[in-house]
Amino acid sequence: MALKTISPHTLRHTCAMRLLQAGIDIATIALWLGHENIRTTQIYLHADLTLKQRALDRTAPPGSRPGRYHPPDELLAFLEGL
């Protein structure tokens, strides 16, 4: 850590992301950070890949297997042959 540059902005961004990952709503995070407007808080809340994957997992149709789509091998072979 001694070789890294950590700014107040980095600490605020990390804090906001950890609160978001813990399930805290954006309005509460905005109040905690002292923001007058929720739009200001959006600057700190760039969703990471884990949050994006969780959001995608919630949209899976009922009865489908969880996880990423893997195309059949014959489809990949066809596409690579183009």
MIDODO-59990 format. One record per atom (N, C-alpha, C): residue in three letters; atom name; x, z, y. Coordinates in nm, 4 decimals. Last residue first. Example, Ala and Ser with C-alpha at 12.3 -4.5 7.8 and 13.67 -1.06 7.14 Angstrom:
@tortor:SER dolo:N px:1.2850 pz:0.7080 py:-0.2250;
@tortor:SER dolo:CA px:1.3670 pz:0.7140 py:-0.1060;
@tortor:SER dolo:C px:1.2900 pz:0.7870 py:0.0030;
@tortor:ALA dolo:N px:1.3190 pz:0.7800 py:-0.5690;
@tortor:ALA dolo:CA px:1.2300 pz:0.7800 py:-0.4500;
@tortor:ALA dolo:C px:1.3200 pz:0.7800 py:-0.3300;
END
This chain:
@tortor:LEU dolo:N px:-1.6283 pz:-4.0948 py:-1.8931;
@tortor:LEU dolo:CA px:-1.6688 pz:-4.1865 py:-1.7859;
@tortor:LEU dolo:C px:-1.5540 pz:-4.2323 py:-1.7010;
@tortor:GLY dolo:N px:-1.5469 pz:-3.9043 py:-2.0692;
@tortor:GLY dolo:CA px:-1.5235 pz:-4.0431 py:-2.1060;
@tortor:GLY dolo:C px:-1.5620 pz:-4.1421 py:-1.9976;
@tortor:GLU dolo:N px:-1.6389 pz:-3.6676 py:-1.9669;
@tortor:GLU dolo:CA px:-1.4954 pz:-3.6924 py:-1.9570;
@tortor:GLU dolo:C px:-1.4618 pz:-3.8371 py:-1.9904;
@tortor:LEU dolo:N px:-1.9088 pz:-3.6965 py:-2.0387;
@tortor:LEU dolo:CA px:-1.8697 pz:-3.6949 py:-1.8967;
@tortor:LEU dolo:C px:-1.7210 pz:-3.7233 py:-1.8786;
@tortor:PHE dolo:N px:-1.8908 pz:-3.6822 py:-2.3217;
@tortor:PHE dolo:CA px:-1.9469 pz:-3.7999 py:-2.2545;
@tortor:PHE dolo:C px:-1.9012 pz:-3.8086 py:-2.1104;
@tortor:ALA dolo:N px:-1.7861 pz:-3.4262 py:-2.3528;
@tortor:ALA dolo:CA px:-1.7104 pz:-3.5423 py:-2.4022;
@tortor:ALA dolo:C px:-1.7603 pz:-3.6696 py:-2.3352;
@tortor:LEU dolo:N px:-1.9950 pz:-3.2715 py:-2.2464;
@tortor:LEU dolo:CA px:-1.8624 pz:-3.2703 py:-2.1836;
@tortor:LEU dolo:C px:-1.7799 pz:-3.3906 py:-2.2260;
@tortor:LEU dolo:N px:-2.1893 pz:-3.3331 py:-2.4378;
@tortor:LEU dolo:CA px:-2.2118 pz:-3.3668 py:-2.2971;
@tortor:LEU dolo:C px:-2.0790 pz:-3.3719 py:-2.2233;
@tortor:GLU dolo:N px:-2.0820 pz:-3.2266 py:-2.6672;
@tortor:GLU dolo:CA px:-2.1007 pz:-3.3717 py:-2.6600;
@tortor:GLU dolo:C px:-2.1269 pz:-3.4168 py:-2.5166;
@tortor:ASP dolo:N px:-2.0824 pz:-2.9494 py:-2.6150;
@tortor:ASP dolo:CA px:-1.9547 pz:-3.0208 py:-2.6230;
@tortor:ASP dolo:C px:-1.9720 pz:-3.1719 py:-2.6106;
@tortor:PRO dolo:N px:-2.3302 pz:-2.8409 py:-2.3754;
@tortor:PRO dolo:CA px:-2.2890 pz:-2.8778 py:-2.5122;
@tortor:PRO dolo:C px:-2.1605 pz:-2.9604 py:-2.5096;
@tortor:PRO dolo:N px:-2.2406 pz:-2.6120 py:-2.1099;
@tortor:PRO dolo:CA px:-2.2962 pz:-2.7384 py:-2.1596;
@tortor:PRO dolo:C px:-2.2494 pz:-2.7658 py:-2.3026;
@tortor:HIS dolo:N px:-2.3314 pz:-2.2970 py:-2.0460;
@tortor:HIS dolo:CA px:-2.2202 pz:-2.3694 py:-2.1066;
@tortor:HIS dolo:C px:-2.2772 pz:-2.4980 py:-2.1662;
@tortor:TYR dolo:N px:-2.4261 pz:-2.0789 py:-1.7906;
@tortor:TYR dolo:CA px:-2.4595 pz:-2.1989 py:-1.8680;
@tortor:TYR dolo:C px:-2.3313 pz:-2.2621 py:-1.9192;
@tortor:ARG dolo:N px:-2.3676 pz:-1.7233 py:-1.8174;
@tortor:ARG dolo:CA px:-2.3511 pz:-1.8541 py:-1.7537;
@tortor:ARG dolo:C px:-2.3881 pz:-1.9661 py:-1.8486;
@tortor:GLY dolo:N px:-2.6166 pz:-1.4685 py:-1.8912;
@tortor:GLY dolo:CA px:-2.4831 pz:-1.5281 py:-1.8866;
@tortor:GLY dolo:C px:-2.4838 pz:-1.6648 py:-1.8226;
@tortor:PRO dolo:N px:-2.8881 pz:-1.3936 py:-2.1196;
@tortor:PRO dolo:CA px:-2.8103 pz:-1.3692 py:-1.9972;
@tortor:PRO dolo:C px:-2.6741 pz:-1.4377 py:-2.0056;
@tortor:ARG dolo:N px:-3.1289 pz:-1.6189 py:-2.2504;
@tortor:ARG dolo:CA px:-3.0101 pz:-1.5377 py:-2.2742;
@tortor:ARG dolo:C px:-2.9364 pz:-1.5148 py:-2.1432;
@tortor:SER dolo:N px:-3.4775 pz:-1.5841 py:-2.1667;
@tortor:SER dolo:CA px:-3.3519 pz:-1.6597 py:-2.1727;
@tortor:SER dolo:C px:-3.2355 pz:-1.5643 py:-2.1963;
@tortor:GLY dolo:N px:-3.7022 pz:-1.4273 py:-2.1354;
@tortor:GLY dolo:CA px:-3.6724 pz:-1.4774 py:-2.2684;
@tortor:GLY dolo:C px:-3.5441 pz:-1.5576 py:-2.2784;
@tortor:PRO dolo:N px:-3.7710 pz:-1.5298 py:-1.8035;
@tortor:PRO dolo:CA px:-3.7945 pz:-1.4356 py:-1.9141;
@tortor:PRO dolo:C px:-3.7649 pz:-1.5013 py:-2.0490;
@tortor:PRO dolo:N px:-3.4972 pz:-1.6808 py:-1.6192;
@tortor:PRO dolo:CA px:-3.6332 pz:-1.6845 py:-1.6727;
@tortor:PRO dolo:C px:-3.6504 pz:-1.5847 py:-1.7873;
@tortor:ALA dolo:N px:-3.2961 pz:-1.5060 py:-1.3846;
@tortor:ALA dolo:CA px:-3.3050 pz:-1.5715 py:-1.5152;
@tortor:ALA dolo:C px:-3.4494 pz:-1.5696 py:-1.5645;
@tortor:THR dolo:N px:-3.2495 pz:-1.3692 py:-1.1554;
@tortor:THR dolo:CA px:-3.3385 pz:-1.4852 py:-1.1455;
@tortor:THR dolo:C px:-3.3543 pz:-1.5586 py:-1.2781;
@tortor:ARG dolo:N px:-3.0634 pz:-1.1755 py:-1.1974;
@tortor:ARG dolo:CA px:-3.2017 pz:-1.1317 py:-1.1742;
@tortor:ARG dolo:C px:-3.2998 pz:-1.2480 py:-1.1708;
@tortor:ASP dolo:N px:-2.8287 pz:-1.3191 py:-1.2070;
@tortor:ASP dolo:CA px:-2.8802 pz:-1.2621 py:-1.3312;
@tortor:ASP dolo:C px:-3.0254 pz:-1.2176 py:-1.3172;
@tortor:LEU dolo:N px:-2.7876 pz:-1.3719 py:-0.9361;
@tortor:LEU dolo:CA px:-2.8221 pz:-1.4812 py:-1.0261;
@tortor:LEU dolo:C px:-2.8819 pz:-1.4295 py:-1.1566;
@tortor:ALA dolo:N px:-2.7208 pz:-1.1126 py:-0.8517;
@tortor:ALA dolo:CA px:-2.8384 pz:-1.1793 py:-0.7953;
@tortor:ALA dolo:C px:-2.8834 pz:-1.2940 py:-0.8854;
@tortor:ARG dolo:N px:-2.4858 pz:-1.0731 py:-0.9979;
@tortor:ARG dolo:CA px:-2.6014 pz:-0.9851 py:-1.0201;
@tortor:ARG dolo:C px:-2.7291 pz:-1.0488 py:-0.9677;
@tortor:GLN dolo:N px:-2.3259 pz:-1.2716 py:-0.8798;
@tortor:GLN dolo:CA px:-2.3612 pz:-1.2826 py:-1.0213;
@tortor:GLN dolo:C px:-2.4813 pz:-1.1947 py:-1.0534;
@tortor:LYS dolo:N px:-2.3035 pz:-1.1693 py:-0.6202;
@tortor:LYS dolo:CA px:-2.3665 pz:-1.2991 py:-0.6405;
@tortor:LYS dolo:C px:-2.4102 pz:-1.3156 py:-0.7861;
@tortor:LEU dolo:N px:-2.1652 pz:-0.9325 py:-0.6717;
@tortor:LEU dolo:CA px:-2.2999 pz:-0.9266 py:-0.6156;
@tortor:LEU dolo:C px:-2.3739 pz:-1.0579 py:-0.6359;
@tortor:THR dolo:N px:-1.9254 pz:-1.0436 py:-0.7689;
@tortor:THR dolo:CA px:-2.0043 pz:-0.9542 py:-0.8530;
@tortor:THR dolo:C px:-2.1473 pz:-0.9461 py:-0.8035;
@tortor:LEU dolo:N px:-1.8245 pz:-1.1880 py:-0.5513;
@tortor:LEU dolo:CA px:-1.8702 pz:-1.2600 py:-0.6701;
@tortor:LEU dolo:C px:-1.9545 pz:-1.1725 py:-0.7620;
@tortor:ASP dolo:N px:-1.9596 pz:-1.0417 py:-0.2470;
@tortor:ASP dolo:CA px:-1.8511 pz:-1.0775 py:-0.3371;
@tortor:ASP dolo:C px:-1.9090 pz:-1.1408 py:-0.4635;
@tortor:ALA dolo:N px:-2.1051 pz:-1.1276 py:0.0601;
@tortor:ALA dolo:CA px:-2.1251 pz:-1.0886 py:-0.0798;
@tortor:ALA dolo:C px:-2.0067 pz:-1.1321 py:-0.1646;
@tortor:HIS dolo:N px:-2.0160 pz:-0.9901 py:0.3530;
@tortor:HIS dolo:CA px:-1.9983 pz:-1.1138 py:0.2773;
@tortor:HIS dolo:C px:-2.0055 pz:-1.0758 py:0.1299;
@tortor:LEU dolo:N px:-2.0767 pz:-0.7923 py:0.5589;
@tortor:LEU dolo:CA px:-2.1385 pz:-0.7961 py:0.4273;
@tortor:LEU dolo:C px:-2.1323 pz:-0.9325 py:0.3601;
@tortor:TYR dolo:N px:-1.9874 pz:-0.7922 py:0.8167;
@tortor:TYR dolo:CA px:-1.9136 pz:-0.7123 py:0.7193;
@tortor:TYR dolo:C px:-1.9605 pz:-0.7341 py:0.5763;
@tortor:ILE dolo:N px:-2.1729 pz:-0.9478 py:0.9475;
@tortor:ILE dolo:CA px:-2.0312 pz:-0.9861 py:0.9546;
@tortor:ILE dolo:C px:-1.9517 pz:-0.9157 py:0.8450;
@tortor:GLN dolo:N px:-2.4095 pz:-0.8092 py:0.9314;
@tortor:GLN dolo:CA px:-2.3891 pz:-0.9219 py:0.8408;
@tortor:GLN dolo:C px:-2.2435 pz:-0.9688 py:0.8387;
@tortor:THR dolo:N px:-2.4148 pz:-0.6353 py:1.1427;
@tortor:THR dolo:CA px:-2.3700 pz:-0.5839 py:1.0137;
@tortor:THR dolo:C px:-2.3414 pz:-0.6965 py:0.9165;
@tortor:THR dolo:N px:-2.5333 pz:-0.7845 py:1.3385;
@tortor:THR dolo:CA px:-2.3923 pz:-0.7494 py:1.3543;
@tortor:THR dolo:C px:-2.3341 pz:-0.7035 py:1.2216;
@tortor:ARG dolo:N px:-2.7951 pz:-0.7860 py:1.2508;
@tortor:ARG dolo:CA px:-2.7169 pz:-0.9112 py:1.2448;
@tortor:ARG dolo:C px:-2.5684 pz:-0.8853 py:1.2612;
@tortor:ILE dolo:N px:-2.8942 pz:-0.5363 py:1.3137;
@tortor:ILE dolo:CA px:-2.8576 pz:-0.5626 py:1.1741;
@tortor:ILE dolo:C px:-2.7739 pz:-0.6895 py:1.1627;
@tortor:ASN dolo:N px:-2.7693 pz:-0.3800 py:1.6072;
@tortor:ASN dolo:CA px:-2.8481 pz:-0.4858 py:1.5482;
@tortor:ASN dolo:C px:-2.8003 pz:-0.5120 py:1.4050;
@tortor:GLU dolo:N px:-2.6016 pz:-0.1742 py:1.6656;
@tortor:GLU dolo:CA px:-2.7313 pz:-0.1765 py:1.7331;
@tortor:GLU dolo:C px:-2.8255 pz:-0.2756 py:1.6656;
@tortor:HIS dolo:N px:-2.4064 pz:0.0083 py:1.4376;
@tortor:HIS dolo:CA px:-2.4461 pz:-0.1204 py:1.4930;
@tortor:HIS dolo:C px:-2.5858 pz:-0.1116 py:1.5523;
@tortor:GLY dolo:N px:-2.2932 pz:0.2215 py:1.3048;
@tortor:GLY dolo:CA px:-2.3176 pz:0.2325 py:1.4480;
@tortor:GLY dolo:C px:-2.3554 pz:0.1023 py:1.5140;
@tortor:LEU dolo:N px:-2.2699 pz:0.2346 py:1.0370;
@tortor:LEU dolo:CA px:-2.1574 pz:0.1737 py:1.1088;
@tortor:LEU dolo:C px:-2.1743 pz:0.1808 py:1.2604;
@tortor:TRP dolo:N px:-2.5186 pz:0.3446 py:0.9812;
@tortor:TRP dolo:CA px:-2.3997 pz:0.4223 py:0.9495;
@tortor:TRP dolo:C px:-2.2774 pz:0.3682 py:1.0234;
@tortor:LEU dolo:N px:-2.6898 pz:0.1346 py:1.0546;
@tortor:LEU dolo:CA px:-2.6952 pz:0.2623 py:1.1265;
@tortor:LEU dolo:C px:-2.5673 pz:0.3423 py:1.1044;
@tortor:ALA dolo:N px:-2.6108 pz:-0.0552 py:0.8638;
@tortor:ALA dolo:CA px:-2.5981 pz:-0.0848 py:1.0071;
@tortor:ALA dolo:C px:-2.5995 pz:0.0431 py:1.0886;
@tortor:ILE dolo:N px:-2.6858 pz:0.0759 py:0.6287;
@tortor:ILE dolo:CA px:-2.5435 pz:0.0463 py:0.6515;
@tortor:ILE dolo:C px:-2.5198 pz:0.0196 py:0.8000;
@tortor:THR dolo:N px:-2.9617 pz:0.0716 py:0.6638;
@tortor:THR dolo:CA px:-2.8914 pz:0.2004 py:0.6589;
@tortor:THR dolo:C px:-2.7427 pz:0.1817 py:0.6849;
@tortor:ALA dolo:N px:-3.0083 pz:-0.2043 py:0.6525;
@tortor:ALA dolo:CA px:-3.0457 pz:-0.1285 py:0.7728;
@tortor:ALA dolo:C px:-2.9734 pz:0.0059 py:0.7778;
@tortor:ILE dolo:N px:-2.9279 pz:-0.2734 py:0.3925;
@tortor:ILE dolo:CA px:-2.8494 pz:-0.3207 py:0.5070;
@tortor:ILE dolo:C px:-2.8814 pz:-0.2417 py:0.6338;
@tortor:ASP dolo:N px:-2.9395 pz:-0.0089 py:0.1448;
@tortor:ASP dolo:CA px:-2.9949 pz:-0.1242 py:0.2164;
@tortor:ASP dolo:C px:-2.9176 pz:-0.1505 py:0.3455;
@tortor:ILE dolo:N px:-2.7219 pz:0.0543 py:-0.1252;
@tortor:ILE dolo:CA px:-2.7708 pz:0.0996 py:0.0053;
@tortor:ILE dolo:C px:-2.8215 pz:-0.0220 py:0.0817;
@tortor:GLY dolo:N px:-2.6020 pz:-0.0099 py:-0.3639;
@tortor:GLY dolo:CA px:-2.7460 pz:-0.0259 py:-0.3530;
@tortor:GLY dolo:C px:-2.8064 pz:0.0233 py:-0.2225;
@tortor:ALA dolo:N px:-2.3356 pz:-0.0164 py:-0.3868;
@tortor:ALA dolo:CA px:-2.3995 pz:0.1055 py:-0.4374;
@tortor:ALA dolo:C px:-2.5514 pz:0.1001 py:-0.4231;
@tortor:GLN dolo:N px:-2.2738 pz:-0.2463 py:-0.2514;
@tortor:GLN dolo:CA px:-2.2632 pz:-0.2481 py:-0.3970;
@tortor:GLN dolo:C px:-2.3298 pz:-0.1263 py:-0.4604;
@tortor:LEU dolo:N px:-2.3011 pz:-0.1442 py:0.0103;
@tortor:LEU dolo:CA px:-2.3917 pz:-0.2488 py:-0.0379;
@tortor:LEU dolo:C px:-2.3918 pz:-0.2541 py:-0.1904;
@tortor:LEU dolo:N px:-2.0850 pz:0.0342 py:0.0157;
@tortor:LEU dolo:CA px:-2.2211 pz:0.0846 py:0.0339;
@tortor:LEU dolo:C px:-2.3228 pz:-0.0161 py:-0.0190;
@tortor:ARG dolo:N px:-1.8765 pz:-0.1490 py:-0.0152;
@tortor:ARG dolo:CA px:-1.8959 pz:-0.0444 py:-0.1169;
@tortor:ARG dolo:C px:-2.0364 pz:0.0144 py:-0.1063;
@tortor:MET dolo:N px:-1.9055 pz:-0.2992 py:0.2207;
@tortor:MET dolo:CA px:-1.9223 pz:-0.3634 py:0.0905;
@tortor:MET dolo:C px:-1.9470 pz:-0.2608 py:-0.0193;
@tortor:ALA dolo:N px:-1.8504 pz:-0.1033 py:0.4167;
@tortor:ALA dolo:CA px:-1.9809 pz:-0.1698 py:0.4144;
@tortor:ALA dolo:C px:-2.0063 pz:-0.2348 py:0.2790;
@tortor:CYS dolo:N px:-1.5813 pz:-0.0431 py:0.3490;
@tortor:CYS dolo:CA px:-1.6846 pz:0.0598 py:0.3450;
@tortor:CYS dolo:C px:-1.8233 pz:-0.0036 py:0.3342;
@tortor:THR dolo:N px:-1.4612 pz:-0.2917 py:0.3989;
@tortor:THR dolo:CA px:-1.4572 pz:-0.2329 py:0.2651;
@tortor:THR dolo:C px:-1.5661 pz:-0.1275 py:0.2494;
@tortor:HIS dolo:N px:-1.5098 pz:-0.3131 py:0.6758;
@tortor:HIS dolo:CA px:-1.5611 pz:-0.4136 py:0.5840;
@tortor:HIS dolo:C px:-1.5681 pz:-0.3579 py:0.4420;
@tortor:ARG dolo:N px:-1.3669 pz:-0.0904 py:0.7713;
@tortor:ARG dolo:CA px:-1.5113 pz:-0.1000 py:0.7944;
@tortor:ARG dolo:C px:-1.5751 pz:-0.1989 py:0.6976;
@tortor:LEU dolo:N px:-1.1052 pz:-0.1590 py:0.6901;
@tortor:LEU dolo:CA px:-1.1673 pz:-0.0364 py:0.6409;
@tortor:LEU dolo:C px:-1.3188 pz:-0.0409 py:0.6573;
@tortor:THR dolo:N px:-1.0695 pz:-0.3939 py:0.8365;
@tortor:THR dolo:CA px:-1.0618 pz:-0.3969 py:0.6905;
@tortor:THR dolo:C px:-1.1288 pz:-0.2744 py:0.6309;
@tortor:HIS dolo:N px:-1.0833 pz:-0.2924 py:1.0978;
@tortor:HIS dolo:CA px:-1.1837 pz:-0.3880 py:1.0520;
@tortor:HIS dolo:C px:-1.1865 pz:-0.3947 py:0.8991;
@tortor:PRO dolo:N px:-0.8523 pz:-0.1372 py:1.1113;
@tortor:PRO dolo:CA px:-0.9828 pz:-0.0710 py:1.1137;
@tortor:PRO dolo:C px:-1.0935 pz:-0.1639 py:1.0652;
@tortor:SER dolo:N px:-0.6215 pz:-0.2876 py:0.8699;
@tortor:SER dolo:CA px:-0.6759 pz:-0.2685 py:1.0047;
@tortor:SER dolo:C px:-0.8052 pz:-0.1884 py:0.9978;
@tortor:ILE dolo:N px:-0.3381 pz:-0.2814 py:0.6945;
@tortor:ILE dolo:CA px:-0.4774 pz:-0.2413 py:0.6848;
@tortor:ILE dolo:C px:-0.5268 pz:-0.2080 py:0.8244;
@tortor:THR dolo:N px:-0.0988 pz:-0.4614 py:0.5434;
@tortor:THR dolo:CA px:-0.1505 pz:-0.4329 py:0.6769;
@tortor:THR dolo:C px:-0.2993 pz:-0.4028 py:0.6630;
@tortor:LYS dolo:N px:0.1203 pz:-0.3380 py:0.2879;
@tortor:LYS dolo:CA px:-0.0003 pz:-0.4078 py:0.3307;
@tortor:LYS dolo:C px:-0.0399 pz:-0.3661 py:0.4720;
@tortor:LEU dolo:N px:0.3248 pz:-0.1803 py:0.2051;
@tortor:LEU dolo:CA px:0.3597 pz:-0.3149 py:0.2494;
@tortor:LEU dolo:C px:0.2388 pz:-0.3923 py:0.3021;
@tortor:ALA dolo:N px:0.2070 pz:0.0513 py:0.1161;
@tortor:ALA dolo:CA px:0.2913 pz:0.0602 py:0.2345;
@tortor:ALA dolo:C px:0.3260 pz:-0.0776 py:0.2896;
@tortor:MET dolo:N px:0.0815 pz:0.0000 py:-0.1191;
@tortor:MET dolo:CA px:0.0000 pz:0.0000 py:0.0000;
@tortor:MET dolo:C px:0.0865 pz:0.0000 py:0.1264;
END
